[in-house]
């Protein structure tokens, strides 16, 4: 199982980025895939998760209304559209398999991260 995140970069506050999580060696549509991030000095947090079958989506309060998770099963890819970015969104972003309870949590597989920097 391999997951590869891409699409990070530097953007000004209020800007947008779209992250991609591409899978190899397995079909993404059987799994719930999520996005996680880790800022310097902070714990990794789950910010979004999309279910494998029904495609239902979940968001952390910190990104709700600004970020949108989606999937394209034909391309075996999950996306995270990030709008209205804030400096506090600066972090390394990872994709991985996820679950949803009181929060969004990681369930086993990680991809390499991609850096997102929001600054003026």
C-alpha positions in Angstrom: 0.0 0.0 0.0 1.5 3.3 -1.0 0.0 6.8 -0.7 1.7 9.9 -2.1 0.6 13.4 -1.2 1.4 16.3 -3.5 0.3 19.8 -4.3 1.7 21.8 -1.3 3.4 25.1 -1.7 3.6 28.7 -0.4 0.5 30.9 -0.6 -0.6 34.2 0.8 -3.4 34.4 3.4 -6.8 34.1 1.7 -5.3 32.0 -1.1 -6.1 28.5 -2.2 -4.3 25.2 -2.9 -5.4 21.7 -3.9 -3.6 18.7 -2.5 -3.7 15.3 -4.1 -3.3 11.9 -2.6 -2.5 9.2 -5.1 -2.6 5.5 -4.3 -0.7 2.7 -5.8 -1.0 -1.1 -5.3 -4.6 -0.8 -3.9 -7.9 0.6 -4.9 -8.8 3.7 -2.9 -12.5 3.3 -3.2 -12.4 0.4 -0.6 -10.9 2.7 2.0 -11.8 5.8 4.0 -9.0 8.2 3.2 -8.2 11.3 5.2 -6.0 14.3 5.4 -3.9 15.0 8.5 -1.5 17.8 9.3 1.3 18.6 11.7 2.5 22.0 12.5 5.9 22.6 14.1 5.7 21.8 17.8 2.2 20.4 17.6 0.7 17.0 17.4 -0.6 15.6 14.1 -4.3 16.3 13.7 -6.9 14.7 11.5 -8.7 17.4 9.5 -10.8 15.6 6.9 -12.0 12.1 6.0 -14.0 10.7 3.1 -15.6 7.3 3.4 -14.9 4.6 0.9 -18.4 3.4 -0.1 -21.0 6.2 0.5 -18.4 8.9 0.1 -19.6 10.8 3.1 -17.3 13.5 4.3 -16.1 14.7 7.7 -14.2 17.8 8.7 -12.5 19.1 11.8 -13.9 22.4 13.1 -10.7 24.2 12.2 -11.2 23.7 8.5 -15.0 23.3 8.1 -16.4 25.6 5.5 -13.0 26.3 4.0 -11.6 22.9 2.9 -13.4 20.3 0.7 -12.3 16.6 0.4 -13.3 14.7 -2.7 -12.3 11.5 -4.5 -11.9 10.4 -8.1 -11.9 6.6 -8.0 -11.1 6.3 -11.7 -7.8 8.2 -11.0 -7.4 6.4 -7.6 -6.9 9.8 -6.1 -8.3 11.8 -3.2 -8.1 15.6 -3.2 -8.2 18.4 -0.6 -9.3 21.7 -1.9 -8.2 24.4 0.6 -9.6 27.9 0.3 -9.4 31.0 2.5 -6.1 29.7 3.8 -4.8 31.2 7.1 -1.3 31.4 8.5 -2.4 28.8 11.1 -2.9 26.3 8.3 0.8 26.2 7.8 1.9 22.5 8.4 3.1 19.4 6.7 0.0 17.7 5.3 -0.3 13.9 5.0 -2.9 11.6 3.6 -3.7 8.2 5.1 -6.5 5.8 5.9 -8.9 7.3 8.5 -11.7 6.7 10.9 -14.2 9.1 12.4 -15.3 9.2 16.1 -15.2 12.1 18.3 -12.5 13.3 16.0 -10.8 12.1 12.8 -8.1 9.5 13.5 -5.5 7.6 11.6 -6.1 3.9 11.0 -2.9 2.5 9.6 -1.5 3.7 6.3 0.4 6.9 5.8 1.7 8.7 2.7 4.6 11.1 2.5 3.8 14.6 3.5 3.7 17.8 1.5 4.5 21.2 3.0 1.9 24.0 3.0 3.1 27.5 4.0 0.7 30.4 4.4 2.3 33.7 4.9 2.4 37.2 3.6 
